[in-house]
Every structure is written in structure tokens, then in C-alpha cells.
């Protein structure tokens, strides 16, 4: 069975880490000096390199000997779990100089569990290092944050994600990937792991990564559909709007997901109407002619702001609506009649 691309292309050395250079530089200095803290807190959004850097750091501390002990804080969040960890931490590592624990999703630990950890951090066992990783540092007690060395990992810039995805595509022999990597890098919200997972899923559908194949693989509706719908609404023609929703419904599509994605599309068109560049949107640059056609009228930003506001209202209305079709049709007709 083939390994996931996110595993294959996960950095194994600090020089392979994308972004986070300032943090990497500090950790590398500690490795060079041989002076380490007994506890660290790595905080940041999902997929920005926290656990990867923790693994590399642990490996470098022990010069490649042994492996860190990785624990999922979400499933080992109770005080008894932590007491078991602390008892084991008192014992020296057999095969490496330091016994290193990586506690992932540590924000899920209970207050009693953190209280148990507090004494261990204040009076650490010899040659034991804890690296706590979290996506939600606000949930970490201040008493803990004040006693660990804290690092905040930033979201990875879109251009860096795009370059990494293009490299993977070349290595894997994928074709027609230029628009795909541009699109995926924009929708991954600064997370490299999510971006590579999206790429992997798309390649599972077809190694020809043209944008339509990618949209199909990720379960996203085509931009052609959205452009047609918004142009019908701008022109004030109701029948095609209702026909499109009817076709979607008959094909078994998720209409709530459709509203979510259409709202995102409208927000992107609104950004284009303001800045006149695809760079600020998730929409591929090959569709700029359609963007120009959909925004080439007076008060376009005001109109799209109005549509986005209505779609946001619709999204909230649908939260507890088990039969969304009629609600969606009424709102889209209302928008169409106000064009």
C-alpha cells in the first residue's frame, strides 16, 4: 500500500522545514550548544509544522538515537494518564541521553491533568524533556505557559505552499498541475499538511490535475456553475436559477454545501471587483475573463456585498433546516429580483 504524500514528503531535517525559520534558528542554536529547556510549548494552526519540528528537534537532541515518545493529549487527557506519564518520565532512557515526550493536542488535557504536570515541570526529572503541541494555546493554563519555553508557529505563506506542491507534482510525475497547485495552496488556509492531503486526494482521482478534475476530487462545485448562476441573477432571469437548483437537487447534491461554496465564490468575486486581480481570490487565473464579465458593471462591489450578506443569512437559516431546497429557492429568487 502506497504511503500518503503527506508522510512521504514530511520534512526529516530542519533545513527541509518550510517557513518558521526564526523558530528553527533558535532550536538549532540550542542543539549546537547542547543546552535545552525541560519543557517547550509549540503553538499554531493545524498543519504549520509544530509536530514535525518537535520530532526533528527530539531527533537532533539525541543525535538520531532512539525515538521520542508521542502521546495524543486528546485521548490521554485525564489526571491518571498524566500520572502514568510522569512515573515513566522518572526513569532514564535506555538507548538515548534524553527521554523526550511529545504531547500533541495538549489543550485537551483537563485542569487536574495540567495540575499534575505542573509539579513535574517545576521539578523536572533529570534528562527528561517535554514538548507540548497545541492548536489552541488559550486553553493552556497560565501557570504552565509561564514555565515553558513558548514558540508560536505562523501559518505558511501561500507562495511557499504552492512551490512545495509543484515540487511534489514534478517528483510524482503529475501533469497539468499549475492551476491545481495555485488553487489548493489558496484553499489550504496556511496548512501544508492539508494542502498535500488535498493534492493526494486529487491525484487519486486522476494524475492529470486539471482544475476540473481537482474540483471533482475534492467534492467542490465547478466555477462554471457558479459563474452561470451569478450571471443569471445579475440579469434578473429567474427560470434558469430555479432550473439550476432543481438539477442540483435531482442529482443528489448537498444543497447546504452548495450554499457554503457559493458564498465563498461570491466573496471572491467581490474581492476581484475591488482589487482587479485573481491573486486575492481562490479562483484560477484562467477564469479572469469570466471575472471581468461578472464585475463589469456599476456598483459591482456594492452588489456582491449585498449578495454575500443574503447568502450568509441563508446559511444561518439552513442550520436546522432538514428540507433546504425551498428556503434556498426563495432566497435566490429574492436576490435575483433585486438585481
N, C-alpha and C positions, 0 to 999 in steps of 0.2 A: 504493500500500500504506500502510495507516494505521500511524503510529508507535506504539510501545509506550507505555502510560500512564506507565511509569517514566521514559521520556525526555521525554514531553510535560510532565510535572509536576516535573521535576528543577529545583531552585532555580537561578536565574541570578544572584541578588544575595544578599548576606549577610542582609538583612532577611527573606528568604524561607526561610532555613535553619531547620528545626525542631530545637529543643533546641540544645545546645552553645553557649549564649550566652556563657559565660565565655571560651571559645576565640575565638569571633567577635569579642568585645570587644577582646581583646589584638591580634588580627590587624588589626582596624580602626584601632587606635591606631598601629600600625606604618605602615599606609597613610597615615594623616593626617600622620605625622611624616616620612615618606619614608626612614626608616631600617630596613633589612632585614638579616637574617642571611643568610649564604651557603648554609646548609643547615638543613632542617627535617625532623622525623620526626613524621608523623601516624599514631598507632596506635589501634586499636579494632576492635570486631567488624564483621563484614560488614554493609554497608547502613546504617551510622550516620552517614555524611556526610563521611568522610575525603577521598575523591577529589573530591566535589562542592565541598567547602571549598577544596581545593587549586586547583581550576580557577577558582573565584571569586577567590581570593587572587591568583593569577597574572594574571588579567584586570584586577584593580584596581591591582596594582603597575604594569602597563604602560598604565593608563588606557584599556583597551579596544583597544589597538593590538597587532596580531599575536595569535598563539596559543601556548600552552605546548607543549612537545614532550613527548608522553606515550609512555612506554615500559613494556611489560609485563615486569616483572622475572622472571616465571616462564619466559618463552620467550627471554629475553635475559640469562641468569644467569651466563654464563661470563666469564672474565677478558678474552678478546678482545673480547667485546661491550662490556664496560665501557671498555676502552682506546679503542674506536671512539667511544664517547660522550664520553670525556674529550678526545680530539683535537678533536672538533667543538665542545666547550664552550669551547675556547681562542679561537674566532673570535667576534667581536662579532655580535650580531643586526643584520640589515639594516633591519628595519622597526620595531623596538621598542628601548627603552632597555635592558631586561634580557632575557637569554636564560634562560628558565625551563624546567627539566626536572621532570616529574612521573614518578617511578619507582614504579609500582604493584606490589603483591605483592613488595616488595623483600626480604622474608625468604627468598625462593627463591634469592637470589644466593649463589654459592659463596664460601668463605672467601678464595680467591685474588682473586675479583672485588671483595670488600669491601676487601681489602688495596690494590688498585689505586685504589679510590675514596678511601681514607684520605688519601693524599698530596694528592689534588685538593681534599679538604675542608680540609686543613690549610693549603694554599697555593692558595686558590680563584682561578680566572680572574676578571678584572675584569668586573663586570656579569653574572655568571652565578649563578643560584640553583637549588639542588636541593631538591625536596620529595619525600621518601620516604614511601610509604604502606604500612602493613602491618597484617595481622590477627594477627600472631604476633611481637610485639616481643621475646620471649625468644630468638628466633633471630638477633637483630641483635647483632653483636659490641659489647662494652662500649666498645672504642676508638672506635667510630662513635657510639654513644649519648652518650658524653661530649663529643662535638664538634659536636653538632647541637642545635637548639632543639626540645625534645620536647613534644608535646601528646597527651594521652590522651582519645579520644572515647568518651563513655559510650553505652550502649545507650539508645535513645529510649523514653521512658515510653509505656506502653500508651495512656493517655488522649490523648496528643499524636498518636500514630499513628491512633487512632480518629477524631479530629477531622479529620485530613488526608484520610482515606479518605472520610469523609462529605462533605467539600468536593468531592472529585473526583466522587463519585456525583451530587451536585447539578449539577455542571458538565456531566457527561456524560449526564444525564437517566436514570440508572438508577433502578429502582423497588424498593420493599420491601427496602431495604438496611440497615435499622437493626441487625437481628441479625447480618447478614453482616459489617458492619464491626466489630462487637463481637467476633465470633468470629475474624476474620482478624487483628485487632490483637493478640489474645492468642496466636495460634499463630506469629506472625512473629518472636518472640524478640528484640524490640527493634530490628529492622531495617526501616527504612522502605522500602528498595528491594524486599525480599522481600514486604512487605505489599502494595505497589502491584502487584507482579507477580502475587500471588495474586488480587487484585481483578481484574486484567486477564484472567487465565485464566478466572475465574468469569464475567465479563461476556461472554467469547467463547462460553460455554455458553448463557447467557441473560442479557439485561439486566434480567430480573426476578430480583433477587438474594435470593430467599427462601432460608432456610438449607439446605433440602434440595437446591436447585439448586447452591448453593455447595459442599456436601459432595460431590455427584456430580462437579462440575467438577474438584475438587481430588483426586479419587480416594480420598476418605475414606469410611469406612463410616458408616451412619446411626446416630444416637444411639438411635433406636427399637430397632434391632437389639441394641445393647449393653445397653439397659435390659431388654429381654426376656431376654437371656442371663443377666444378673446376677440377675434375679428368679427364673429357673428354678433357678439354682444355690443361691440363698438358701432356696428352697422344697424343695430336695433332690430335684427331679424330673429323672431322668437322660435319659429318652427325648427331650424337646424339645431338650436340649443337644446330643445326638448328631445329631438331625434338622437343627438349625441348621448345624452344621459340615458335614454331608453336603450340604446345599443350597449352601453356600458353595463347596465343592469342585466340585460338579457344574456350577456357573456359571462355573468357571474363575478364581475369585478367588485372589489371592496370600495364602495362609494365614499366612505369616510376617509379612506386613504387617498382617494382621488381628490377630495376637498383639501386635504393637507398639502398634497403636492401641487395642486393648482394655486393655492395661496402662496406657496414658496415661489412658484413661477411668476405670479403677478408681482410679488415683491422684487424679483429680479428685473422684470420689465420696467418697473418703476425706477429702480436704480439706473437702468440704462437710459431712461428718459431724462434723468438728471445729469448723468456724467458722460453719456455718449461713448461708452467703452464696455466691451464684454468682460474686461478684467475684473470688474466689480460684481459680476454675476456668475452663476454656475452654468449658464447657457453657453454651449460651444460657440467659438468664434465663427464657425462655418455658417451659423444661422444669423449672422449680423444683418443680412439683407431683410430677413423677416422681422427682426427687431426694429429696424429703421421703418419698415412699413407699418408696424403696430404702434409706433410712437410719433409718427409724422403728422401730428395734428395739434391744434392749440390746446393748452391746458392739459397735456398728457400726464404730467406728474400729479396734478390735482385729481384727474380721473382715476388713475391707478391707485392713488391713496384711498379714494372712495371705495373702489372695488376691494382692495385689501381689507379695509375696515369691515365691509359687509361680509367678506369671507371669514374673517376672524369671528364675527358674530355667529355666522353659520356653524363654524367649527365648535363653538361653545354650545350651541343649540343641539348639536348632534351627540353630545357626550352620553346622554341617556336615552337616545332615540334608537329603538330597535328596527324601525322602518324608515330609513332616512331619505328614501327616494323623493317622496312628495315634498318634504321640507327643503331639499336641495333644489328641486324644480321651481318652487315658489320663490326662493331667494334669487336664483339665477335669472328668472323672468323679471323680477323686480329690478335687478341691476341692468338688464337689457333695456327695459322701458325707460330707464333714467339716463341712457347714453346720450 
